[in-house]
């Protein structure tokens, strides 16, 4: 779902950036409240786990793939405001360090994946949960990723760079992500059940105190395990000639890029020049997860309403 530089008209990218900044400013202010503040220690670990999980692209024959996005899961675990900050850290590191999503269009990617998916997913979860908790988790993930895709489709459709009009892009992206949302829902439910089994205290009470050291130890094991798996998925992606879904669509439709500078990132395409690609993927995963964890930890410290003694 990552939009690359040149896929959006500059005015669309600017509007998306301003909207994202406004929402994130509100999220940061509200995250220090009585409900969200005690959840702040979770921000870094959750963001790092989502970053690592997003590296596990499941290739689809034909040249594209599906992967876990995680916005709804973050919202269920952290609450919507902290989740928006966590997903923003993920999307920003992907763009700035790995060239995954453009710099000019960063606001658009944040708007779809860190704001729309998070807040829509959380709203659906809250509405459906009184009737059936597991159904609520799946519905939240499906609705979040589908509405995020539709948001991206609107931005692409009104931009002259993309070859199709709004209606066509909406139908294509909405249809595909409506199907892919089933996979997102299933993975989100598995992640939710894992947390319920291993750390039910993280779900039971949003005002409870969190043992940071225990959280860091267990979270590091989960993140490390996901990163270790990433080279296997990189190998599978190579077997089908994988490209990002939007890159695949742009090539198929003949979409052209505007004259904007696209920064390749420090570790472009999650690799290191001159290094075995699978080793590069592993190192990139460790670097990215570490950066996201550090950013989340730094962002969470001033937001924590209650600090445990160390």
N, C-alpha and C positions, 0 to 999 in steps of 0.2 A: 504493500500500500504506500510505500515511500515515494513521494513525488520528487523528481529530480529538477535541478535548475534548468530553465528553458521550457518546462512544461506549462508554467503559469505565466500569464501576462504580469508585468511588473506591478500594475495597479492592484491586481487580485492578490498577489503575494503581500503587498503592503497592507491591504485591508485585513487579510488574515493575520498578519503579524501584530497589528494594532489590537485586534480582537483578542488574540491570545495573551498579549501582555496585560490587557485589562482584566481578563478572567484570572490569570495567574496571580496578579496583585491582590485580588479579592481572596483567592484561595490561600495565599500566604498569610493574610491578615486573619482569616477565620480558622486557620490551622492551629493557632495558639489557644483556641478555646478549651473549655473544660472537657469536651468529648474527644477532640482530636489530639490535644496536647500530649496526653500519656501514650498515644500511639506513635509518636514521632520517632522513637528508637527503631521502629520497624521499617522506616522509610528507606534507609540505605540497603538493608538486606533484601527487602522486597524488590526494589529497583534492580539490584544486581542479579537476582534470580530471574526476573523477567528479561533482562538483557541476555543472559545466558540461554534462556529458553528460546528466545527469538532467533538464536543462531542455529537452532535445529530445524532447518528447512527440509520439509518432506517433498522431494521432487515429484512432479507430475509429468508423465510422458507428454511430449509436445513442447517442452522447453520452459515451463514455469513451475511454481511450487506453492505450497501452503505452509504457514507456520503460525505458531501461537503468538498472539499480540499481547494479551494480558491486561488490558485496561480495566475490564470489568472485575477481574480477580483482584487487582490492586485496590479498586474502590470498595469491594466487599471486605477486604482485610484491613485497609487503612482508613476508610471513609473517603468521600469524594475529593476533599480539598488536598489532603496529603497525597492521595493517589495521583492527582493532576500534577503535583510537583515531582513525584517519583517518575511518572511516565515522561515528563518533560526532560528530566535528567537522562533517561534512556535515549530519547529521540535526539537530543542535542549531542551526546557523545557519539552516537552512530553517525551523525552528519559531520561533525567537526574532526573526529579522529579517523573514521573509516570511509568517509565519502559516501555513506549510505543514506541517500536523501540530500537534497541540495542545501547550500547555505542561504541563498536568496529566498528559497521557498520554505525555510525552516519553520516560519510561523504557520504556514499551511499544514505542514505535517504535525506540528504541535496541536493545532486546532482540531484535526480529525482524530488523531490517536491518543492525545493526552487530555483533551477536553471533552469532545463529543462522546467518544467511546466511554470515558470514565463516568461522566455525569448521567448519560443515558443508561448505561449499565447499572449504576447505583440506584437510579430511580425505579427501573424495572424490578430490580432485586427487592427493594423495599415494598413495592406494590404487591408482588406475587408471594413473598415469603410467608405472610400469615396463612396462606392456603397450603403451600407445600415448599419446604425449604430447598430440596434438590432441584425441583422444577424451576424455582426462582433463580438458582445459580445458572442453570443452562439458558434460561430465557434472557437473563441479564447479559451473558456473554454473546448470545446470538444477536440481540437487539443492538448492543454496543458496537460490535464490529460491522454490522450491516449499516447502521446510521453513520458510522465513521466513513465507510466506503462511499455512501451517498454524498456526504459532505465533500470528500475529495472529488467525486464526480461532478458536483456543481462547480467547484473551482476550476476543474479541467474543462468542463463544457463551455463556460463563459470566456475561456481564454482562447485566443486566436491560434496559439501554438499547437493545440490538439486538433486533429482533423475532423472530429465529429461534434455535432451540436449537443446541447445539454441533455435533451431527451434520449439520444442514442447512448451517450456515456452513462447516464443514470440507469438505463435498462441493462446495459452490459455489466457495469460494476455492481449494481444492486442485485442482479440475478446471480452472478457468480459468488458474491460475498454472502448472499442469502444461503447458498449451499455450503460455502466454506464456514459459515457461522455455526453449522452443526458440529463440525470438527472443533471449532473454538469452544463451543459449549461443552463438548465431551471432555476436552483437555482441562477446561476450567473446573469442571466438576471433579475430575481426578485430583487436581491440585487442592481443591477445597477439602475433599475427603482426606487427603494426606495431612493437611493442617489439623483437621478435626481429630485425627488419630494420634498425631505426634505432639501437637501443642494446642489442645482445645481451649486453653485459657486465652489464646489470642483471638478467638472468635466469640467467646462467651460474654465478655464484659468490656465495653470500649473505654471504661474508666479505670480498668485494673492496671496495677503497676507491672512493668515488664522487666524481667531479669535480663539485662543487656548482655552480660557475659555469656549466659547460656544461649541466648538468641544468636549471638555472633558465632559461637562454636557450631551450633546446628545449622545455621544459615550458611556458613562457609562450606560445610560438607555438601549441602544441596547444590550450591552454586558451583563448587568444584566438580561435582559429579556431572552436572550439565555441560560444563566447559569441556571436560574430558571426552564427552560424547560427540562434540562438535566436528572433529575431523572425520568421523564416520559419515556424518550427514554431508559434509563437504565432498567426500568421495562419491556418495550417491548422486549429488547434484551434478558432478562432472560427467556421470554416465548418461544423463539426459540433456546435456548442453544447457544447464540452468541459466536463466536470467531472471531479474526481478520482474514480477507480473506487469507493472506499468511500463518498464522498458520493453518487454515483449509486445505489449499492446501498441506502444508508440512505433516500434519497428514495423508491425503489421499494418498500421494505418498510415504510415508515412509522415507522422507528426515530426515537425522540425523544431529545433531549439532557437530561442532568441539569442542575441549577441550578449550573453552575460558570462562572467567568469565563474567557472565551476572549480572549486578547490577539491583536489583528489583525496584529501585527508592524509594524515601522518602514516597510517597503515591502510592504504587503499584496498577495498574489496576484502578486508579481513585477512591480509597476507603481508609477507615481508619479501621484498625484492631479493632474489638470489638464494632464498631459503625454500626448502621443501614445502609445498603448499599446505600439507597437512600439519606440519610443525608450525608453519605460519598461522594457520587457523587456530591452533591450540594457544599459541602465544598471544594472538590477538584477543582471543576470548578471555584469557587471564587479565590482560591489560585493560580491556573494556570493562569487565566486571569489577576490577579493582577501582577504576576511575568512577564508575557509577556508584559503587559502594561508598567511596570517599565523599563524593558530592552529596549523596543522600545523608550520610552521617553528619556532614557539616551543616546541611540545611535543616536537619532534624534537631540539632542541639538547641538552637535558640527557640524552637517551637515547643519544646517539651515543657509542659506545665508542672509536672512532678518529676524531680530528679532523684533516682535511687542513690543511696550512699555507695561509694565504690570501695 
